[in-house]
Amino acid sequence: MTLDESVSPAEARRREAFLQLARGVGALLHESQRERGVSALHVKSGRRLFAADLAAQRARTDARARGAKELVASIGLTLFDDAPGALDRLGAATRDVVAVRGEMERSVATSDRVLSVFSLLNAELLAAVDDGAAHVSEGEVRCLAFASLALLHAKEKTGVERARLGAAFVTGGLDLQDRVALAELVAARTSYLHMYAMTAPVPVAQMLRRVLAAPPAVEVRRIEDRVSAPDARATTIDAAAWFSTISRKIEMLGDVADATLSYFPHAS
């Protein structure tokens, strides 16, 4: 989709900047979400799970982080009221990630600490997209921007679920706090996906429905129902299998996010 000739140059720049931001931040979010899950399960399993995957995953996250920081800096006032502040917050969150990695190497990190640090980074990234979406014009384009944002938030809730439940499965199952957290995550994700379905173009809304009916998403729901049942204490779920299944669902949500951005107007 190309820009309408009636769009002002300033609005054209904002639209193009938002498209770049959503793509760049979305790519970093995906890697940060995966590193959060890999790291949480690695720590909870006494460094047994994902030991061979950590270095490569960290490298992928770092590469995307460099690109995202450069993008926020280059967009500047085109989309942000306070670009330096956004960069400062992203920098602080990134330094916390470096710190928790060091704690992992010294075997002093906990899975809760890992979850908290990466979730803070992701919250700052989502806040940047929030800010960008608010600066896009009214009408269909802004509606599409908020659809993209809603899907990113839904994907983040699913990523938190992957890490938190995976760590719980390592040690045998969910406690009461985990079950409450699961209920909250599922409810929030459902709300975001509903918002997406109401605002996204019909073809990608239909694509999302197919994703949610696909085997990985169906299996995730089955596990959610199983561990939420009254006799859930007797339930044993393989943590690595859980990670693999929900990761496939997350990747499919990422495909929907990419397809959604293809509807966004751009300059070329």
C-alpha atoms as one frame of an Amber mdcrd trajectory, in Angstrom:
protein
   0.000   0.000   0.000   1.376   3.419  -0.919   0.749   6.801   0.597  -2.299
   8.758  -0.498  -1.318  11.873  -2.434  -3.507  13.963  -0.113  -1.329  13.110
   2.897   0.927  15.931   4.080   4.710  15.408   3.995   4.822  15.542   7.806
   2.164  12.842   8.127   3.922  10.762   5.467   7.092  10.900   7.552   5.196
   9.877  10.701   3.599   6.928   8.942   6.887   5.736   7.519   8.599   6.197
  10.893   5.911   4.198  12.669   6.205   1.361  10.163   9.976   1.220  10.706
   9.515   1.414  14.477   6.925  -1.374  14.607   9.109  -3.649  12.519  12.321
  -2.905  14.406  10.802  -3.119  17.864   8.804  -6.189  16.898  12.002  -7.967
  15.859  13.740  -7.090  19.134  10.689  -8.068  21.176  10.676 -11.481  19.543
  14.300 -12.154  20.476  13.977 -10.657  23.962  10.879 -12.767  24.598  12.693
 -15.905  23.520  15.778 -15.090  25.600  13.527 -14.513  28.627  12.018 -17.969
  28.223  15.298 -19.736  27.498  16.960 -17.995  30.448  14.140 -18.667  32.922
  14.102 -22.380  32.145  17.903 -22.537  32.141  18.075 -21.001  35.627  15.183
 -23.022  37.055  16.653 -26.299  35.778  20.017 -25.684  37.443  21.622 -24.709
  34.100  20.562 -28.000  32.492  18.039 -26.805  29.898  19.109 -24.651  26.932
  22.757 -24.545  27.994  23.860 -24.849  24.364  21.417 -22.190  23.133  22.119
 -19.244  25.414  25.126 -17.707  23.654  23.510 -17.694  20.217  20.235 -16.347
  21.618  22.004 -13.534  23.442  23.814 -12.593  20.233  20.520 -12.404  18.339
  18.962 -10.242  21.052  21.962  -7.903  21.124  21.972  -7.487  17.352  18.292
  -6.531  17.344  18.817  -4.227  20.341  21.503  -2.245  18.516  19.209  -1.814
  15.545  16.263  -0.753  17.690  18.292   1.868  19.565  19.609   3.318  16.312
  16.059   3.392  14.968  14.630   5.244  17.976  17.498   7.718  17.799  17.029
   8.329  14.068  13.255   8.733  14.295  13.657  11.295  17.065  10.982  13.947
  17.185   9.166  12.503  14.167   7.306  10.190  16.530   8.406  10.947  20.094
   7.728  13.855  22.404  10.775  12.836  24.458  13.187  10.802  22.322  16.145
  11.249  24.733  14.009  10.008  27.613  12.907   6.958  25.621  16.528   6.177
  24.790  17.559   6.591  28.427  14.866   4.193  29.608  15.750   1.650  26.943
  19.417   1.994  27.882  18.698   1.384  31.561  16.552  -1.660  30.786  19.249
  -3.037  28.485  21.898  -2.608  31.183  19.670  -4.591  33.555  19.619  -7.399
  30.993  23.419  -7.385  30.889  23.466  -7.482  34.690  21.099 -10.455  34.942
  23.133 -12.335  32.377  26.126 -11.894  34.654  24.092 -13.124  37.611  23.202
 -16.204  35.594  26.866 -16.911  34.899  27.570 -16.632  38.629  24.602 -18.918
  39.381  22.934 -16.300  41.583  20.014 -15.335  39.319  16.503 -16.609  39.961
  13.852 -17.302  37.333  11.692 -14.551  38.874  14.548 -12.067  38.484  15.026
 -13.102  34.850  11.316 -12.735  34.170  11.213  -9.299  35.793  14.239  -7.869
  33.979  13.279  -8.971  30.480   9.655  -7.992  31.025  10.761  -4.481  31.990
  12.779  -4.184  28.775   9.797  -5.385  26.763   7.489  -2.952  28.551   9.763
  -0.072  27.515   9.781  -1.317  23.927   5.998  -1.553  23.862   5.775   1.932
  25.393   7.834   3.241  22.473   5.372   1.733  19.999   2.493   3.105  22.103
   3.991   6.576  21.804   4.535   6.180  18.088   0.988   5.001  17.436  -0.402
   8.020  19.262   1.349  10.301  16.762  -0.143   8.707  13.645  -3.113  10.498
  12.083  -6.744   9.610  12.670  -8.703   7.224  10.455  -7.846   3.857   8.962
  -4.101   4.303   9.305  -4.292   4.973  13.031  -6.703   2.063  13.419  -4.152
  -0.176  11.724  -1.403   1.160  13.986  -3.411   0.282  17.083  -4.209  -3.168
  15.672  -0.487  -3.800  15.292   0.114  -2.551  18.805  -2.618  -4.773  20.266
  -1.073  -7.826  18.629   2.377  -6.973  20.010   0.881  -6.759  23.502  -0.921
 -10.094  23.034   2.318 -11.690  21.890   4.115 -10.322  24.967   1.499 -11.827
  27.305   2.035 -15.158  25.573   5.800 -14.774  25.989   5.439 -14.151  29.719
   3.264 -17.256  29.937   5.912 -19.300  28.126   8.608 -18.299  30.605   6.579
 -18.412  33.823   4.806 -21.706  33.211   7.918 -23.281  31.730   9.882 -22.492
  34.885   7.052 -23.893  37.011   6.922 -27.098  34.963  10.643 -27.637  35.584
   9.927 -28.090  39.294   6.741 -30.082  38.931   3.787 -27.749  38.465   2.042
 -24.477  39.190   1.454 -23.033  42.628  -1.436 -20.718  43.497   0.447 -17.591
  42.414   1.270 -19.186  39.074  -2.378 -20.091  38.513  -3.510 -16.548  39.315
  -0.844 -15.174  36.974  -1.957 -17.570  34.238  -5.576 -16.454  34.563  -4.509
 -12.808  34.344  -2.266 -13.407  31.336  -4.949 -15.327  29.451  -7.566 -12.650
  30.195  -5.281  -9.824  29.090  -4.245 -11.657  25.925  -7.878 -12.365  25.073
  -8.700  -8.658  25.397  -5.787  -7.634  23.173  -6.681 -10.214  20.536 -10.297
  -9.044  20.577  -9.101  -5.484  20.047  -6.937  -6.687  17.181  -9.793  -8.597
  15.544 -11.996  -5.490  15.698  -9.419  -3.149  14.127  -7.263  -5.233  11.757
  -7.964  -5.723   8.042 -10.243  -8.691   7.419  -7.619 -10.938   5.735  -5.184
 -10.750   8.656  -7.988 -11.036  11.217  -8.926 -14.273   9.454  -5.262 -15.320
   9.501  -5.255 -14.853  13.282  -8.338 -17.057  13.627  -6.550 -19.790  11.679
  -3.507 -19.466  13.923  -5.645 -19.800  17.046  -7.286 -22.916  15.588  -3.955
 -24.485  14.574  -2.466 -27.452  16.512   0.119 -25.447  18.538  -2.488 -23.007
  19.871  -4.973 -25.818  20.537  -2.316 -27.738  22.493  -1.422 -24.639  24.512
  -5.086 -24.206  25.453  -5.299 -27.875  26.408  -2.306 -27.504  28.730  -3.707
 -24.275  30.193  -6.982 -26.040  30.976  -5.155 -29.048  32.392  -2.952 -27.101
  34.807  -5.877 -24.913  35.896  -8.030 -27.902  36.857  -8.798 -28.637  40.549
  -6.499 -31.695  40.504  -3.666 -29.819  38.770  -1.170 -30.687  41.510  -1.046
 -34.198  40.112  -0.329 -32.878  36.613   3.133 -33.242  35.120   4.073 -31.281
  31.996   7.420 -31.597  30.253   8.956 -28.118  30.375  10.958 -28.473  27.150
   7.928 -29.770  25.235   5.840 -26.876  26.595   8.485 -24.397  25.482   8.573
 -25.867  21.987   4.795 -25.893  21.567   4.077 -22.391  22.824   7.096 -21.056
  20.914   5.504 -22.300  17.706   2.313 -20.444  18.634   4.330 -17.273  19.319
   6.115 -17.577  15.977   2.751 -17.881  14.226   1.518 -14.758  16.026   4.678
 -13.076  14.749   3.720 -14.090  11.207   0.348 -12.394  11.697   2.104  -9.268
  12.994   4.340  -9.151   9.919   1.368  -9.648   7.612  -0.506  -6.843   9.386
   2.318  -4.379   8.806   2.223  -5.166   5.082  -1.095  -3.292   4.983   0.484
  -0.159   6.404   0.962   2.725   3.933   4.560   3.423   2.998   6.406   5.757
   0.754   7.677   3.341  -1.890
